[in-house]
Amino acid sequence: MQTYGKKLPLDVTMYDDKSDIGTMTKLLEKTIVEDKVDWIFSPWDTAFLFAAAPIANKHKVVLMGGSGGALKLKGVISKYPYYFQVLNFADYHIPAIGDVFKEVGVKSVYIAYIQDLHGLEYNEVAQKEFPKMGIKIVAAKSFPLDMQDFTPLMKEAKAANVDGFMGFLYPQNAFPATGQAMEVGFSPKAFYMTVGPCLAGYRDAFTAKGINGVMGAGAWSVKTSAGAKEFFDKYTKRWGFEPEGWGALFYYSSLQFLKQAIEEAGTLNQTKIRDIMASKTYPTALGPFKFTKNIFIDHPGEVGQWQNGTWEIIDVGKKRTAKPMYPKPAWQPPPPP
């Protein structure tokens, strides 16, 4: 740090928001006003991020988004110059998976979505985009965030005889939904869920053969760049398991970007760092990283798919690392423990 003439030690303050938005907003205010920290990191979840951005902006403190991305936030991001969006939104993912569906021949889908901002926005974009692509939405059913019994829903989806199933949900829903789809014998040609399939733990829970061909939001691959492969190897060695195939490389690269922005600023002055972040491009693990009107848009991919144990990018176009596997092979449920 040029201002101080030395490297500064890091003192981390961490609070548990109990997965409650009200608690999170109070703790964020406390962190800024009472603790007077030099830097804040984002909460987890789309709705939480939407609530945090105006608080950070009010105090003129930079907030770089992590896990989460709300279209409503994108619509007002010009009002929050201290907020920077890292992860991709529904309006990137849905058209991209729609292009894949058109390419492979998906004509009809059954949608299930959680009753929160993530699910609502993805369903809204799908309702708008899919009819224009010739993809019929046979049904779109919402469910509560804490739902664990997906058996009736999967039976209904199976009876609908659709080409594809789409779940706009989180990992705590994705695992039981997959297991219960297997149990009722619902194995459509395309099986896509937003948050969940990208986790290596998802593959490991059901085995590589068990979920071969499952698609999910994302995405990056070890083939994305040399930096991506290096990150994958270092992460796996450090933690003993693979990084997830959606946000992990985005977040890591955004932190590499942030490090260089702070070093160039030579100070912890939030406004000076903000101005640099808004205008500069820096090299990172996923390649050149920059924010365009406070949004990172150069994603390495939008659609991932498990193919023989490897997470591949199947976007239509130059980002693709493997051709889509379609139809999805029949489920091969793992043997009981």
GINORQUI-V805791 format. One record per residue. N is the residue number from 1. PHI is phi in degrees with one decimal (NA if undefined). Layout:
# GINORQUI-V805791
<<N/PHI> <N/PHI>>
This chain:
# GINORQUI-V805791
<<1/NA> <2/-58.5> <3/-60.9> <4/-104.6> <5/71.5> <6/-164.0> <7/-75.8> <8/-105.0> <9/-71.1> <10/-104.3> <11/-116.4> <12/-97.6> <13/-108.4> <14/-130.7> <15/-124.4> <16/-98.2> <17/-85.0> <18/59.2> <19/56.8> <20/-124.4> <21/-61.6> <22/-60.7> <23/-64.2> <24/-60.5> <25/-65.0> <26/-65.9> <27/-68.4> <28/-65.7> <29/-59.8> <30/-61.4> <31/-59.5> <32/-79.4> <33/-82.8> <34/-90.9> <35/-75.3> <36/52.6> <37/-69.0> <38/-80.7> <39/-151.0> <40/-120.3> <41/-114.5> <42/-78.7> <43/-73.6> <44/-103.6> <45/114.9> <46/-57.7> <47/-63.9> <48/-66.5> <49/-64.5> <50/-60.9> <51/-79.4> <52/-80.2> <53/-56.2> <54/-65.8> <55/-67.9> <56/-60.8> <57/-66.2> <58/-57.8> <59/-93.0> <60/55.3> <61/-116.9> <62/-66.1> <63/-126.8> <64/-98.3> <65/-62.0> <66/-112.0> <67/-76.6> <68/135.8> <69/-168.4> <70/-108.7> <71/-61.5> <72/-61.6> <73/-70.0> <74/-60.0> <75/-68.7> <76/-117.8> <77/-62.9> <78/-65.0> <79/-83.5> <80/-121.7> <81/-64.0> <82/-92.9> <83/-103.9> <84/-126.7> <85/-92.9> <86/-100.3> <87/-82.9> <88/-79.5> <89/-101.8> <90/-61.3> <91/-76.1> <92/-94.9> <93/-67.2> <94/-65.5> <95/-59.9> <96/-67.9> <97/-70.1> <98/-62.6> <99/-63.3> <100/-63.9> <101/-60.0> <102/-61.5> <103/-62.3> <104/-90.0> <105/105.0> <106/-71.3> <107/-109.2> <108/-144.8> <109/-139.1> <110/-113.7> <111/-111.3> <112/-126.0> <113/-141.9> <114/-74.6> <115/-86.4> <116/-145.1> <117/-58.5> <118/-58.5> <119/-63.6> <120/-62.6> <121/-71.1> <122/-64.1> <123/-65.1> <124/-60.3> <125/-68.6> <126/-62.4> <127/-61.4> <128/-81.9> <129/-87.5> <130/-62.8> <131/-58.3> <132/-68.1> <133/-97.6> <134/78.1> <135/-105.2> <136/-84.6> <137/-91.7> <138/-70.1> <139/-158.0> <140/-137.9> <141/-114.4> <142/-94.3> <143/-149.1> <144/-68.3> <145/-57.8> <146/-95.6> <147/-66.6> <148/-121.2> <149/-97.4> <150/-101.1> <151/-58.4> <152/-59.8> <153/-65.3> <154/-67.5> <155/-65.4> <156/-65.9> <157/-63.7> <158/-62.8> <159/-66.6> <160/-72.7> <161/55.2> <162/-91.7> <163/-75.2> <164/-139.1> <165/-111.9> <166/-129.0> <167/-119.8> <168/-99.1> <169/-156.7> <170/-116.7> <171/-54.2> <172/-64.7> <173/-97.1> <174/-62.9> <175/-66.1> <176/-65.5> <177/-61.2> <178/-66.1> <179/-60.3> <180/-78.0> <181/-63.2> <182/-62.7> <183/-63.3> <184/-91.5> <185/75.3> <186/-92.8> <187/-129.5> <188/-69.2> <189/-64.6> <190/-130.5> <191/-131.4> <192/-127.3> <193/-137.0> <194/-72.9> <195/-101.5> <196/152.9> <197/-58.2> <198/-66.2> <199/-78.8> <200/-61.7> <201/-65.5> <202/-67.6> <203/-58.8> <204/-67.0> <205/-66.4> <206/-109.9> <207/75.6> <208/-60.3> <209/-70.0> <210/-61.5> <211/-114.8> <212/-56.9> <213/95.3> <214/-67.0> <215/-105.3> <216/-156.9> <217/-72.1> <218/175.2> <219/-161.5> <220/-142.6> <221/-140.1> <222/-62.4> <223/-86.9> <224/-60.0> <225/-165.7> <226/-62.3> <227/-65.5> <228/-65.3> <229/-64.3> <230/-63.0> <231/-61.5> <232/-56.9> <233/-67.4> <234/-66.2> <235/-62.5> <236/-62.7> <237/-66.3> <238/-70.7> <239/-105.5> <240/85.2> <241/-150.9> <242/-76.9> <243/-68.7> <244/-72.7> <245/-92.8> <246/-117.9> <247/-83.9> <248/-54.0> <249/-70.3> <250/-60.0> <251/-65.0> <252/-60.1> <253/-66.7> <254/-65.5> <255/-71.9> <256/-63.1> <257/-60.9> <258/-60.8> <259/-55.4> <260/-69.1> <261/-65.9> <262/-66.0> <263/-63.3> <264/-68.2> <265/-65.9> <266/69.1> <267/-154.4> <268/-99.3> <269/-64.3> <270/-62.5> <271/-67.4> <272/-65.7> <273/-64.8> <274/-57.4> <275/-63.4> <276/-68.0> <277/-60.3> <278/-75.4> <279/-127.6> <280/-99.7> <281/-121.2> <282/-129.7> <283/-72.5> <284/-142.2> <285/-60.1> <286/-91.4> <287/118.9> <288/-58.2> <289/-122.2> <290/-150.2> <291/-104.8> <292/-106.5> <293/52.3> <294/71.8> <295/-126.7> <296/-80.7> <297/-119.8> <298/-88.3> <299/-68.7> <300/-71.9> <301/178.0> <302/-120.4> <303/-124.9> <304/-109.1> <305/-150.1> <306/-77.2> <307/-129.2> <308/54.6> <309/88.9> <310/-113.8> <311/-84.4> <312/-111.8> <313/-91.7> <314/-118.5> <315/-51.4> <316/-70.2> <317/118.5> <318/-70.7> <319/-78.9> <320/-60.9> <321/-107.4> <322/-159.8> <323/-68.0> <324/-59.7> <325/-91.0> <326/-149.4> <327/-70.7> <328/-60.9> <329/-57.8> <330/-59.0> <331/-53.4> <332/-127.8> <333/-56.5> <334/-65.6> <335/-65.2> <336/-62.6> <337/-65.5>>
